[in-house]
Amino acid sequence: MSLYKKIGFGVTAAAIVGAAIYGGYKVSQHYGYFQKKQTIKQKIGFIGSGMMAEAIARGILEKELVKPDQVMGSDPIPERREVFKKYGFHATENNEEVVEFADIIILATKPQVAEEMLKHLKNKNLAEEKIVVTIMAGKQIGWVKEHLGEKSKIVRVMPNTPLAIGEGAAGIVSKGCSKEEVDLVVSIFKSVAVVEVFEDESKIDIVTGLSGSGPAYIFRLIEAMVEGGVQGGLNENDALELAIQTVIGAGKLAAKRRAENISIPKLREMVTSPHGTTEAGLNFLDKNHFYETVSGAVVKATERSIELGKN
């Protein structure tokens, strides 16, 4: 008796499995159907090989979207180049080499460094051939187009720091790109982040205030929770571990319940028993304008992003 019959597969199922194995398909563990692996044929270059660039490059490699020889990073610091090399990527200190190599160029560096690279790109008449992705805070698409020309293909991305561990959130806007080109960039960032695509670039300022700066708000919350635990008698390490896990667990629960159409206010209500401990804590937060303070922080960070974009 064949293995397929032993486990209850018919001839058709066996044929599908065979096709999946030998035809380059994979079985989706979540949805139970066969999917063709999505791969990126284009070469990807990073101007700047810091932690953010490493995380993106590592993400697309681990998700098997690219092979190592499709990626190149430039950086003046030898240690950062060595980090790229350990993944099998190309590494150089010459930004111009990345420009020549890549079909998609990701600007993960300071604006003054990017400016020199953009000049080279235009001088080589490559500005209209490449997709240029900027993750530089405060630099709008118009700034890039001033250097490359109106026919250039620009994608602006605002990621946040949890992207470094594959748990990021990113907003994306583009100009001069086809839908297929935008989808290509989205696939890159989806390897390490939740991605939202916008038509209006002004939304990126709001993304900056919300998710771009948001991790700092959460870290501040953790600090405050730890302080409360210490005041109550816990040692700092125990309080920190509990606070961090509370934030992680609450976030995961919110995401899971959102998929079940359970709202955040409803989740809050489910935790809050009448006249209980949680209600006492929430009442104190409300009395001290916690809700308005946090939402106001998002607004202030958004306003600052707008100011920086004018410079």
BELGIKA-V274223 format. One line per field, one symbol per residue. psi: psi as a letter, one per 40 degrees, with the letter a starting at -180 (. if undefined). A space follows every 50 residues. Layout:
psi: ???
This chain:
psi: hiddddeehadddddddddddeefiihhddefihihhhihdiihihhhfa ddddddddddddefdiideehiiiiehdddddddddeeiiiiehdddddd didhhhhfaidddddddddddddefededihhhhehhehidddddddeid eihhhhhgiideddfefihiihiiheiidddddddddddeeeihhhhidh dddddddddcddeddddddddddddddddddeeiiddddddddddddddd ddddddddeefhidddddddehiheadddddddddddefddddddddddd ddddddddee.
